[in-house]
Amino acid sequence: MTIASSTLPRLALASSVPQDADVLVIGMTSAGGTAILSGTSDVLEKALAGRYGQPLVQVAEGVGASAKPGTTAVLPGDGTTLVVTGLGDADVTPEAVRRAAANGVRRAAELAGDTPLRVAVSLDTAGPDVIKGAAEGALLASYRFAKASAEPKPAPVRALTLVAPAGSASNQAVGLAQVVADAVCAARDWVNAPANELYPESFSELARQAAKDARIEVEVLDEKALARDGYGGILGVGRGSQRPPRLVRYSYSPRGAKFHLALVGKGITFDSGGLDLKTPEGMYTMKSDMAGAAAVLAATRAIAQLKLRVKVTAYACMAENMPSGSAFHPSDVLTMFGGKTVENANTDAEGRLVLADGIARAAQDSPELIVDVATLTGACIVALGERTSGLMASDDQTADHVLEAAEAAGESFWQLPLPDGITDNLKSDVADLRSSGTTRYGGALVAAAFLREFVPADTAWAHLDIAGPSWSDKVYDYVAKGGTGAAVRTLVALAQSLQN
């Protein structure tokens, strides 16, 4: 395989600032309008006050340091360089620490030049959730996609240390953060890979390789197996491409697990729009239309590595949506997995077709909960913006459960409704249902309503539309430019909450 992959530094845990750190990231909080440094010690402050000739907090404020979240300032000098990152109020949350650590590490990385740096992060972290937040932020900010280049450059951060109280709880929090961050960055790598290198066959092989060191059984259905078993949605979407579709099934079944979670991911490795062709501007980032599949595969691998006591079956529905003489048409009738027929309304609404096959197949495994993840609709971006994912569910209890997992993970989701009568938009004169509504209104809701038609009535279900947050045109906090790995952390947190 020629697809490049990133390598995150292994995060070390230390109870004091390592002497060999090139850069030390500390925090600044505010209490009653007074700035307070976080993550220093009396010995360190005394030594640095001697270096600068005045109290360290005054030096920091003098170079622009602030408690305001998102701000950073650099205090240069002999030996270790200090980076001060804004933490906000003194009572910080795990998410605030996650962002502050990330901003500090990103600023430190900018100082590297041609020499990778050893970076230590000291933010007075206490408690497993806050330690995990700081560790995740530092790791995710260290991500650099290994771009194709005749002269590759090393990552700017070669060693990363988190200063936190010693103990098993801290070790466990850091270990969890490392696994989750690795999973997020694996998803980022897959999303960032160019479509001429990552396509259904190569993506399925990468998925197989990723599961080798985990307790995951892997099954890959090629185009012949898909035709034999009746996956009309995946086959229909992939019909226009010279690169045939695939369906990857991950199965993680730990001993003693009592809850079965099914995950289904949209894996359109490139979406031209098919015969309903996108504009050039709208097509450019469509290598990222497989972010849902990347999320469910990466999350399942992390769940297995963490040995969580929950059974997980994941389906990654992979196809390339291209225009050609063999491409499927608007008005085609497709017979989906399980026999339901669908009138295709628009070839650029292809994601719901591959997901419908995956959901119908996942239902045969009799899970207690099905969660599908997809870059499904531009309508969701219009409704919620680029940093919040949409959530629609079979019932409010299921929605609340997913929202709680997202909050614990630090990801932004917002529940959208599935109003009574919305399926009226999906009535067809020639098939069991249409793939899209007859108007442009409520597109995200109509797409979710279509998917709901393939979920058994007695099975809990949640639909995550990550069209906005799955890709970013700029770097901020711990979010990388390009693929972001959206939903991975939420899926892992959800599996944690479902353990018996």
C-alpha positions in Angstrom: 0.0 0.0 0.0 1.3 3.5 -0.9 -1.0 5.4 1.4 1.0 7.5 3.9 0.1 7.4 7.6 0.9 9.6 10.5 2.7 8.5 13.6 1.8 10.1 16.9 4.4 10.4 19.6 3.9 8.1 22.5 2.8 10.2 25.5 4.8 9.7 28.6 3.5 10.5 32.1 5.8 12.3 34.6 5.1 13.7 38.1 7.5 16.6 37.5 8.8 18.6 34.6 11.4 16.6 32.7 14.8 18.3 32.7 15.4 17.6 29.0 12.2 19.3 27.7 12.8 21.8 24.9 9.5 23.4 25.4 7.2 23.5 28.5 3.6 24.3 28.1 2.0 25.8 31.2 -1.5 27.4 31.7 -2.9 30.7 32.8 -6.2 30.9 34.6 -8.2 33.8 36.0 -9.7 34.2 39.4 -11.5 37.4 40.3 -9.7 39.1 37.5 -6.3 38.1 38.7 -4.1 36.0 36.4 -2.7 32.8 37.9 -0.2 30.5 36.3 -1.0 26.8 36.3 1.4 23.9 36.0 4.4 25.6 37.6 6.1 24.9 40.9 7.7 27.1 43.5 11.1 25.9 42.5 10.4 26.5 38.8 8.9 30.0 39.4 11.8 31.0 41.5 14.3 29.9 39.0 12.5 31.6 36.1 11.9 34.8 38.1 15.7 34.9 38.5 16.0 34.5 34.7 13.6 37.3 33.9 14.2 39.6 36.8 10.5 39.7 37.9 7.7 37.4 38.9 6.9 34.9 36.1 3.2 35.8 35.9 4.2 39.4 35.2 6.6 38.4 32.5 4.0 36.2 30.9 1.4 39.0 30.8 4.1 41.3 29.4 4.4 39.1 26.3 0.7 38.8 25.8 -0.2 35.8 27.8 -3.9 35.6 28.9 -6.3 33.3 30.6 -8.6 33.7 27.5 -9.1 30.3 25.9 -7.4 29.9 22.6 -4.5 32.3 23.4 -0.9 31.4 23.6 2.3 33.3 24.3 6.0 32.4 24.2 8.6 33.2 26.8 12.0 32.5 25.2 15.2 32.2 27.1 18.2 29.9 27.8 17.3 26.2 28.1 13.6 25.4 28.2 11.2 27.7 26.3 7.9 28.4 27.9 4.5 28.4 26.1 1.6 29.8 28.2 -1.8 28.7 27.0 -5.1 30.2 28.2 -7.3 27.9 30.4 -10.2 30.3 31.1 -11.7 30.3 34.6 -9.9 28.5 37.4 -12.5 25.7 37.5 -11.6 24.1 34.2 -13.5 21.3 32.5 -11.9 18.4 30.6 -12.8 20.0 27.3 -11.3 23.3 28.3 -8.1 21.5 29.3 -8.2 19.5 26.0 -8.3 22.6 24.0 -5.7 24.5 26.1 -3.2 21.6 25.9 -3.7 21.4 22.1 -3.2 25.1 21.6 -0.1 25.0 23.7 1.4 22.0 21.8 0.5 23.5 18.4 2.3 26.7 19.4 5.3 24.7 20.6 5.4 22.8 17.3 5.7 26.1 15.4 9.0 26.6 17.2 10.6 23.4 15.9 12.1 24.6 12.7 14.1 21.7 11.2 14.7 20.0 14.6 11.9 18.1 16.3 11.3 19.1 19.9 10.7 17.4 23.2 7.5 19.0 24.6 6.2 18.8 28.1 2.7 19.8 29.1 2.0 20.9 32.7 -1.4 22.3 33.5 -2.1 21.2 37.1 -4.3 18.4 35.9 -6.0 16.4 38.6 -8.7 13.8 38.2 -8.8 11.1 35.5 -11.2 13.0 33.2 -9.1 16.2 33.2 -5.9 14.2 32.7 -7.4 12.3 29.8 -8.6 15.6 28.3 -5.1 17.1 28.5 -3.5 14.0 27.1 -6.0 13.8 24.2 -5.5 17.5 23.4 -1.7 17.3 23.3 -1.7 14.1 21.2 -4.3 15.3 18.7 -2.5 18.6 18.3 0.7 16.6 17.5 -0.9 15.1 14.3 0.7 15.9 11.0 -0.5 14.2 7.9 2.5 12.6 6.1 2.1 14.4 2.8 3.5 13.1 -0.4 6.8 14.7 -1.0 10.2 14.1 -2.5 11.7 15.6 0.6 9.6 14.4 3.6 10.1 16.3 6.8 9.9 14.8 10.3 7.1 15.7 12.6 7.8 18.8 14.7 7.2 17.0 18.1 9.3 13.9 18.7 8.6 13.4 22.4 5.6 14.4 24.4 5.3 14.3 28.2 2.3 15.1 30.4 3.0 16.3 34.0 0.3 14.8 36.3 0.1 13.1 39.6 1.5 9.6 39.6 -0.8 6.6 40.1 -2.9 4.0 38.4 -5.8 6.3 37.7 -3.4 8.7 35.8 -1.8 5.8 33.9 -5.2 4.5 32.9 -6.4 7.9 31.7 -3.2 8.5 29.6 -3.5 5.0 28.2 -7.1 5.6 27.2 -6.2 8.9 25.6 -3.4 7.4 23.6 -5.7 4.7 22.1 -8.5 7.1 21.3 -6.1 9.7 19.8 -4.5 7.0 17.7 -7.9 6.0 16.4 -8.9 9.6 15.6 -5.7 10.1 13.7 -6.1 6.8 11.8 -9.5 8.1 10.6 -7.8 11.4 9.7 -5.2 9.6 7.7 -7.8 7.6 5.7 -9.9 10.7 5.1 -6.9 12.7 3.9 -5.7 10.0 1.5 -6.2 11.0 -2.1 -8.9 9.1 -4.0 -6.5 7.7 -6.5 -4.8 5.8 -3.6 -7.8 5.1 -1.3 -10.7 3.5 -3.2 -13.0 0.6 -2.1 -10.5 -2.2 -2.7 -7.5 -0.4 -1.1 -9.6 0.9 1.7 -10.9 -2.5 2.5 -7.4 -3.9 2.6 -6.3 -1.1 4.9 -9.2 -2.0 7.2 -8.1 -5.6 7.2 -4.5 -4.6 8.1 -5.7 -2.3 10.9 -7.6 -5.2 12.6 -4.6 -7.6 12.6 -3.4 -6.7 16.1 -6.9 -6.5 17.6 -9.4 -9.2 18.5 -11.5 -8.4 15.5 -12.8 -10.8 12.9 -12.9 -9.2 9.4 -15.0 -10.1 6.4 -14.8 -8.3 3.1 -17.5 -8.8 0.5 -16.4 -8.0 -3.1 -18.7 -7.1 -6.0 -19.5 -10.8 -6.7 -20.4 -11.4 -3.1 -22.5 -8.2 -3.0 -24.4 -9.3 -6.1 -24.9 -12.8 -4.7 -26.4 -11.4 -1.4 -28.5 -8.7 -3.0 -26.8 -5.4 -1.9 -28.5 -3.3 -4.5 -27.7 0.0 -3.0 -24.0 -0.4 -2.7 -23.8 -2.0 -6.2 -26.0 0.6 -7.7 -23.9 3.5 -6.4 -20.6 1.8 -7.4 -21.8 0.8 -10.9 -20.3 3.8 -12.7 -16.8 3.3 -11.4 -14.0 1.1 -12.7 -13.2 0.4 -9.1 -15.9 -1.9 -7.7 -17.5 -1.5 -4.3 -16.8 -3.4 -1.1 -18.5 -4.1 2.2 -16.2 -4.6 5.2 -17.6 -6.2 8.4 -15.8 -6.0 11.7 -16.9 -8.2 14.5 -15.6 -7.8 18.1 -17.1 -10.2 20.5 -15.5 -10.1 24.0 -16.3 -12.8 26.4 -19.1 -11.9 28.8 -20.5 -9.0 26.8 -24.2 -8.5 27.2 -24.9 -5.5 25.0 -24.6 -5.6 21.2 -23.8 -2.4 19.4 -23.9 -2.2 15.6 -22.1 0.6 13.7 -22.7 1.4 10.0 -20.5 3.9 8.1 -20.8 5.6 4.8 -17.7 4.9 2.8 -17.9 6.8 -0.5 -14.3 7.1 -1.4 -15.0 9.7 -4.0 -18.3 11.4 -4.7 -18.5 13.1 -8.1 -22.2 13.2 -7.8 -22.6 10.6 -10.5 -24.8 11.6 -13.4 -26.2 14.4 -11.2 -22.7 15.9 -11.4 -21.4 18.2 -8.6 -19.7 21.5 -9.4 -15.9 21.5 -9.5 -15.9 23.5 -6.2 -18.3 21.0 -4.6 -16.3 18.0 -5.8 -12.8 19.0 -4.6 -13.1 17.7 -1.0 -15.2 14.7 -1.9 -12.4 12.3 -1.1 -13.6 12.9 2.4 -17.1 11.3 1.8 -15.9 8.1 3.4 -15.4 9.8 6.9 -18.3 7.8 8.4 -16.8 4.5 7.4 -13.4 5.7 8.7 -15.0 6.6 12.0 -16.7 3.3 12.6 -13.7 1.2 11.7 -11.2 3.3 13.7 -13.6 3.4 16.7 -14.2 -0.4 16.6 -10.5 -1.0 16.6 -10.0 1.3 19.6 -12.9 -0.5 21.5 -11.2 -3.8 20.9 -7.8 -2.5 22.0 -9.4 -1.2 25.2 -11.0 -4.6 25.7 -14.4 -2.9 26.4 -17.1 -5.4 27.5 -19.5 -4.7 24.7 -20.1 -6.6 21.5 -19.6 -4.4 18.4 -20.3 -5.3 14.8 -19.3 -2.6 12.3 -20.2 -2.3 8.6 -18.2 0.0 6.3 -20.1 0.5 3.0 -17.5 1.4 0.4 -18.2 2.6 -3.2 -16.9 5.3 -5.6 -19.7 7.4 -7.1 -18.7 8.2 -10.7 -20.5 9.1 -14.0 -20.0 6.7 -16.9 -22.0 4.7 -19.4 -22.6 2.1 -16.7 -23.6 4.5 -13.9 -27.0 4.3 -12.2 -29.6 6.9 -13.2 -32.1 9.1 -11.6 -35.4 7.1 -11.7 -33.7 3.7 -11.5 -35.3 1.2 -9.2 -32.9 -0.6 -6.9 -33.6 -3.7 -4.9 -31.9 -3.3 -1.5 -30.5 -5.9 0.8 -33.5 -7.6 2.3 -35.8 -7.0 -0.7 -37.1 -3.4 -0.2 -37.2 -1.5 -3.5 -36.1 2.2 -3.9 -36.7 4.7 -6.6 -33.5 6.6 -7.0 -34.3 10.3 -7.0 -30.8 11.8 -7.4 -27.4 10.1 -8.0 -25.8 12.7 -5.7 -27.9 11.4 -2.8 -25.9 8.1 -2.9 -24.8 7.9 0.7 -28.2 6.9 2.0 -28.4 4.0 -0.5 -25.2 2.4 0.7 -26.1 3.0 4.3 -29.5 1.4 3.8 -27.9 -1.8 2.7 -25.5 -1.7 5.7 -28.3 -1.0 8.2 -30.5 -3.7 6.8 -27.6 -6.2 7.1 -26.7 -5.0 10.6 -30.3 -5.6 11.6 -29.9 -9.3 10.8 -27.3 -9.5 13.6 -30.0 -8.5 16.2 -28.2 -5.7 17.9 -29.8 -3.7 20.7 -28.6 -0.4 19.1 -27.7 0.5 15.6 -25.7 3.8 15.0 -25.0 5.0 11.5 -22.3 7.6 10.8 -22.2 9.6 7.6 -21.2 12.7 5.8 -24.8 12.6 4.5 -26.3 16.0 3.8 -25.3 19.6 3.0 -28.6 20.5 4.6 -27.2 19.5 8.0 -24.3 21.9 7.5 -26.8 24.7 6.6 -28.7 23.9 9.8 -25.9 23.4 12.3 -22.7 24.9 10.8 -19.4 23.3 10.2 -18.5 22.3 13.8 -21.7 20.6 15.1 -23.0 17.2 13.9 -26.6 16.4 13.6 -28.3 13.6 15.6 -31.6 11.9 14.8 -32.8 8.9 16.7 -35.6 6.4 17.1 -36.5 7.8 20.5 -35.4 10.5 22.9 -33.8 8.0 25.3 -31.5 6.8 22.6 -30.7 10.3 21.6 -29.9 11.3 25.2 -27.6 8.3 25.5 -25.6 9.3 22.4 -25.6 13.0 23.5 -24.2 12.1 26.9 -21.4 10.1 25.2 -20.6 13.0 22.9 -20.4 15.4 25.8 -18.1 13.1 27.7 -15.9 12.9 24.6 -15.9 16.6 23.9 -17.7 16.5 20.6 -20.6 18.7 19.6 -23.9 17.1 18.5 -27.4 18.6 18.3 -30.6 16.5 18.1 -32.9 17.2 15.2 -36.4 16.0 15.0 -38.1 13.4 12.8 -41.6 14.9 12.6 -44.7 12.8 12.0 -45.6 12.6 8.4 -42.0 13.2 7.1 -42.0 9.9 5.3 -44.8 11.2 3.1 -41.9 12.9 1.2 -40.6 9.4 0.3 -43.7 8.0 -1.4 -43.0 6.5 -4.8 -45.3 5.5 -7.7 -42.9 2.8 -8.9 -41.2 1.4 -5.8 -41.6 0.9 -2.1 -40.1 4.4 -1.5 -38.1 7.2 -3.0 -34.5 7.9 -1.9 -35.2 11.6 -1.6 -38.0 14.0 -1.0 -39.8 16.0 -3.7 -38.8 19.4 -2.2 -35.5 20.8 -1.0 -36.8 21.5 2.5 -35.6 19.5 5.6 -33.1 17.5 3.6 -31.3 16.2 6.6 -34.5 15.1 8.2 -35.8 13.4 5.0 -32.5 11.5 4.6 -32.7 10.2 8.2 -36.4 9.3 7.7 -35.3 7.2 4.6 -32.7 5.4 6.7 -35.2 4.7 9.4 -37.2 2.7 6.9 -34.5 0.0 7.1 -34.3 -0.2 10.9 -36.6 -2.8 12.6 -39.3 -1.2 14.6 -38.1 -2.9 17.9 -34.5 -1.8 17.5 -33.0 1.4 18.9 -31.3 3.5 16.3 -29.3 6.7 16.0 -28.1 8.6 12.9 -25.1 10.8 13.1 -24.7 13.3 10.2 -21.1 14.5 10.4 -21.1 16.4 7.1 -19.9 19.6 8.7 -17.3 18.6 11.4 -15.7 15.7 9.4 -13.6 18.2 7.4 -11.9 21.4 8.3 -10.3 24.0 6.1 -8.2 25.4 9.0 -6.5 24.3 12.2 -8.1 25.2 15.5 -7.7 23.8 19.0 -7.0 20.1 18.6 -8.7 19.9 15.1 -6.4 19.3 12.2 -6.8 20.8 8.7 -8.4 18.3 6.4 -9.9 15.2 7.9 -10.8 15.6 11.6 -11.7 12.1 12.7 -15.2 13.3 13.8 -17.4 10.9 15.8 -14.6 8.5 16.7 -14.3 9.7 20.3 -18.1 9.7 20.7 -18.4 6.1 19.5 -15.7 5.0 21.9 -17.4 6.8 24.8 -20.7 5.3 23.8 -19.3 1.8 23.9 -17.8 2.6 27.3 -21.2 3.6 28.6 -22.8 0.4 27.3 -20.5 -2.0 29.1 -22.1 -4.4 31.5 
